[in-house]
Amino acid sequence: MKDLIIFSVCLGALALLNFYRFVKGPNAADRMVAADSTDILISMAMMLFSLYSGRGIYLDIAIITAMLGIINTMLVGRYLDKRRWVYHDDDDPADNN
């Protein structure tokens, strides 16, 4: 029981650090990493609550949340990458080869 309390305090501290990075992130990639880390922390909190309550349904919900978080990260990363490549020009005038 004491270990669960220590672990939950650590999760809370990490959540505060992630929130700070999410708000103050200098660019979209930093905010995306902070959101992904928050998703992982939420999954870990659900696993911790499953251990505390002794119910296995929270493990299933944590697995689904983690899978959706991975898909979300891939979609946002692809969006950011496509937006960057929109301005890419293959006919660069500096390239005289």
C-alpha positions as CSV (number, residue, x, y, z in Angstrom):
1,M,0.0,0.0,0.0
2,K,2.8,2.4,0.8
3,D,4.4,1.7,-2.5
4,L,1.2,2.6,-4.4
5,I,1.1,6.0,-2.6
6,I,4.7,6.7,-3.4
7,F,4.2,5.7,-7.1
8,S,1.0,7.9,-7.3
9,V,3.0,10.9,-5.9
10,C,5.6,10.4,-8.6
11,L,2.9,10.2,-11.3
12,G,1.5,13.5,-10.0
13,A,4.8,15.2,-10.2
14,L,5.4,13.9,-13.7
15,A,2.0,15.1,-14.8
16,L,2.8,18.6,-13.5
17,L,6.0,18.6,-15.5
18,N,4.2,17.4,-18.6
19,F,1.6,20.1,-18.2
20,Y,4.3,22.8,-17.9
21,R,5.9,21.5,-21.1
22,F,2.5,21.4,-22.9
23,V,1.7,25.0,-22.0
24,K,5.2,26.5,-22.5
25,G,6.4,24.3,-25.4
26,P,8.3,26.4,-27.9
27,N,6.9,24.5,-30.9
28,A,4.2,21.9,-31.8
29,A,6.6,18.9,-31.6
30,D,7.3,19.6,-27.9
31,R,3.6,19.9,-27.2
32,M,3.0,16.6,-29.0
33,V,5.6,14.9,-26.9
34,A,4.1,16.3,-23.8
35,A,0.6,15.1,-24.8
36,D,1.9,11.7,-25.6
37,S,3.7,11.5,-22.2
38,T,0.5,12.6,-20.5
39,D,-1.4,9.7,-22.3
40,I,1.2,7.3,-21.0
41,L,0.8,8.7,-17.5
42,I,-3.0,8.3,-17.7
43,S,-2.5,4.6,-18.7
44,M,-0.1,4.1,-15.8
45,A,-2.6,5.7,-13.4
46,M,-5.3,3.4,-14.6
47,M,-3.0,0.4,-14.0
48,L,-2.2,1.7,-10.6
49,F,-5.9,2.1,-9.8
50,S,-6.5,-1.5,-11.1
51,L,-3.9,-2.8,-8.6
52,Y,-5.4,-0.8,-5.8
53,S,-9.0,-1.8,-6.5
54,G,-8.3,-5.4,-7.5
55,R,-10.5,-5.0,-10.7
56,G,-9.1,-6.1,-14.0
57,I,-11.4,-4.0,-16.2
58,Y,-9.2,-1.0,-15.7
59,L,-6.3,-2.9,-17.3
60,D,-8.3,-3.3,-20.4
61,I,-9.2,0.4,-20.5
62,A,-5.5,1.3,-19.9
63,I,-4.4,-0.9,-22.9
64,I,-7.0,0.7,-25.1
65,T,-6.0,4.2,-24.0
66,A,-2.4,3.4,-24.7
67,M,-3.2,2.1,-28.2
68,L,-5.3,5.2,-29.0
69,G,-2.5,7.4,-27.7
70,I,0.0,5.8,-30.1
71,I,-2.4,6.2,-33.0
72,N,-2.9,9.9,-32.0
73,T,0.8,10.5,-31.9
74,M,1.4,8.9,-35.3
75,L,-1.4,11.0,-36.9
76,V,-0.3,14.3,-35.4
77,G,3.3,13.5,-36.4
78,R,2.2,12.8,-39.9
79,Y,0.3,16.0,-40.0
80,L,3.3,18.0,-38.8
81,D,5.5,16.3,-41.3
82,K,3.1,16.9,-44.3
83,R,2.8,20.5,-43.3
84,R,6.6,20.8,-43.3
85,W,6.9,19.2,-46.7
86,V,4.4,21.5,-48.3
87,Y,7.0,24.2,-48.5
88,H,9.7,21.8,-49.8
89,D,10.7,22.8,-53.3
90,D,12.4,20.2,-55.6
91,D,13.5,22.9,-58.1
92,D,15.9,24.8,-55.8
93,P,17.6,27.6,-57.7
94,A,20.8,27.2,-55.6
95,D,21.1,23.6,-56.8
96,N,22.9,24.0,-60.2
97,N,23.7,20.3,-60.8
